[in-house]
Amino acid sequence: MIPDPIATSATTQSRGRIWRAADNLFWFAALAGVLLILLHESLFLGKGLVPVDAILELPPWSQAIHPSNHLLSDQYWTFVPTQEFVHQQKSLPLWNPYICCGVPNLGSMQGALLFPIRLLLSPLDPFYASGPAAFLKLCLAGWFTMLYVRLLGKSRPASFLAGLVFSLSGFMIVWLGHPHVNCAMWLPLLLYFLEKSFRAGQGNAAAAPALRAWCGFAVAFAFMILGGHPPTAIHITIVVVLYFLVRLMQHRDGRALQRAGLLAGAAAVGLLLAAPQILPFLEYYGQSSSAVPSDRWSFHLAFSSLLHFLLPNALGNPALGFEDLPKRLGWSEADNFNELTGYVGIFPLFLAACGIALRPCKFTLFFFSLAIGSMLVIYGVPPLPFLLRALPILRDVNERRLLLIVGLSLAVLAGFGWDELFSRARNQWRTKIVTVGFCALVGVALFCFWRVTGAGIFTLDASHCAFLRRQFLILAGGMTAVLFSVLWPLRWNGLIPTVLCLSWTAIDLLCFGTGYNPSISRELYYPRTPAITWLQKDDSLFRIFGGGRMLTANSAEVFGLSDARGCDFTGVRRYEELITGHAGELFFYRDPKTFPGNLPLLNVKYLLSAKPLPLSTLLTELAYSKEILIYRYKQCLDRAFPVFDYEVVPDRAAALARVSSAEFDPRQTLLLEDQPPPATMSVSEGAVATNAAQSVRVNSYEPDEVRIDVSLPRPGFLLLLDTWFPGWSATVNGEPAPILRADYNFRAVSLPAGRSTVSFSYRPASFRIGWYLCAAGILALAAASCLSRRSKPGGKVPDAI
């Protein structure tokens, strides 16, 4: 019987697809396996990937403990408390009443409350969700890089290497628990979809894959925005535009305007999808002190920090210790470890050089130029800093974070270099020149390090010497891998160098990344102390205030306590001016040195201190004196109370000066900046009194809803000592009532005589409009998907990979 050739061909193709799928699955699983090793404690041993143990050295804990990584303080001061607050609410609160007399919760973009991975893991306790979240971010970043490099025509080992290098690069490791990585992980996927759109070709046959590519780009762009770090999103957007322009110049097919329109349309759809996060953020930003220019254009690294591309821990590491090495070695240039580390491994660095030199192409030239350009900006080579200073947005972005772009560029170049180095058709002489040149550069770097630190090395004790020796051994291992890969005869089995070189690269990057993001046991995660328990027993509405780093700024919200302090990367400008008299601090009131003068207006009932305070006994009394001292402030005002007289002070500066003066009594006079509605004009004109007794009772106090019963003998105002902010609305006895900005920062409503029920609700229009725009974005995606399915075959063949 003669076999059917068509059936045989179909069977062969089916088996080929199965084999390719299994091969891809193997490499994806291999990358996941490496990351499982990195994060095994937080994934399998019941630990949390959060550096919260660092707070235990501060009061009220004051334990003799060495922080596992003190540089990750933003996580336990800001990000983790916000996650705990949201988790405890069992919903998505739009307002956070626990810090700074109330701040927009969703508007604080770095909380990344709508980030897909955050939403996926929201049912989990933030302590246990930290490990899976980190695994997903690094794994997806590596897989996206593998897909992109594979699309460029590189082999599976080469794409695996690129994915491994990017996911474990210095930027991705040191910012893993920050929103930086939430954004950074989508960069290779954005490039993948861009490249897919260019490779779709022309004609009806290409319309479907091109539309699908642009739809994917729009979704990835939205997820990148939702990651919660605008500066990183800005850097990524710039890279995407540059990549698009370069590829546009290479594709001279008369479709430049069409492609540009599709890019703009896809980006616009992405912005629509992310609008529920973007609009509240812009609203918050407009009301915040962050709108004050920070002039970060002047931030750059010293050239000596290039050493960290070879010896990332040679000058100590906050997770490993030995941070006194720069001083001991006479190293004058020392910076925040997170800001200067772009390590990608020794062998990948050599492969990147091979990718550039052995067979340059349009992609290697682009990523090489991108890496060099980023490095020139990072290291502040004139006149680039002054050019950035002239740009309204980029002058306020920390350009040192371009190490992300350097890391991805080197990862892609390493993938190209792998295929060139292990190609049987490689140029042997050029390979030897690249190897000699790379070894010479490493030698020069070590010589410079020796010249600067040589004398200091001989003064180090045994532990410091052993630590340095380990760093040099890792470098030596990388150089051994370089020589091994070059000297291995290509006519022999290529499996051995593949396995050995990839394994060494994984070991090298694991040695760098392991432990930098510490895994801690549950008992170290915001433990409750007797003082905290004592404060929790007071069921009234009050705020606390601690000097210095007492119960660090946002930690109180983990225990359901309201703090007049707060730490965020944005802050309500009015509140900051009320407390300090000015605005523009990056970390407003994270660790105040003094107590504010207008404590009554802040509803502060307890003052916390680690040592006795020189306070007047007429104003305070010592209420608790165990592990810390807690003073009760006798002049504490209730969270809500009536005021019967008002005064209009339209000038902001005059109003601020008035409420900040010692003579001002908020119980007697309400300061308004605008004339109240006519219905309240009789308040100060002796309205007829009633027999109702004066009382104020807070029935419910939730993040987005406050309900208060009030009884007044005559018309007056109810002052709520919560921050005034757009989006809050009020009803009095079910009827809408305007919220007046009172005493510079707070909320007030006018009330008639007698009994009234006042309800405050936070339903910002920015959030509502954001969801409408998001729905429009979803409809646009659905329409594009339908168009792609209706496209007919019969066009030109896409570019070969």
Secondary structure, 3 states (H helix, E strand, C coil): CCCCHHHHHHHHHHHHHHHHHHHHHHHHHHHHHHHHHHCHHHHHCCCECCCHHHHHHCCCCCCCCCCCCHHHHHHHHHHHHHHHHHHHHCCCCCEECCECCCEECCCCHHHCCCCHHHHHCCCCCHHHHHHHHHHHHHHHHHHHHHHHHHHCCCCHHHHHHHHHHHHCCHHHHHCCCCHHHHHHCCHHHHHHHHHHHHHCCCCHHHHHHHHHHHHHHHHHHHHHHHCCCHHHHHHHHHHHHHHHHHHHHHCCCCCHHHHHHHHHHHHHHHHHHCHHHHHHHHHHHHCEHHHCCCCHHHCCCCHHHHHHHCCCCCCCECCCECCCHHHHHCCCCCCCHHHHCCCCCHHHHHHHHHHHHCCCCHHHHHHHHHHHHHHHHHCCCCCHHHHHHCCCCHHHCCHHHHHHHHHHHHHHHHHHHHHHHCCCCCCHHHHHHHHHHHHHHHHHHHHHHHHHHHHHHCCCCHHHHHHHHHHHHHHHHHHHHHHHHHHCCCCCCCHHHHHHHHHHHHHHHHHHHCCCCCCECHHHCCCCCHHHHHHHCCCCCCEEEECCCCCCCCHHHHHCCEECCCCCCCCEHHHHHHHHCCCCCCCCCCCCCCCCCCHHHHCEEEEEECCCCCCCCCCEEEEEECCCEEEEECCCCCCEEEECEEEECCCHHHHHHHHHCCCCCCCCEEEECCCCCHHHHHHHCCCCCCCCCCEEEEEEEECCEEEEEEEECCCEEEEEEEECCCCEEEEECCEEECCEEECCCEEEEEECCEEEEEEEEECCHHHHHHHHHHHHHHHHHHHHHHHHHHCCCCCCCCCCC
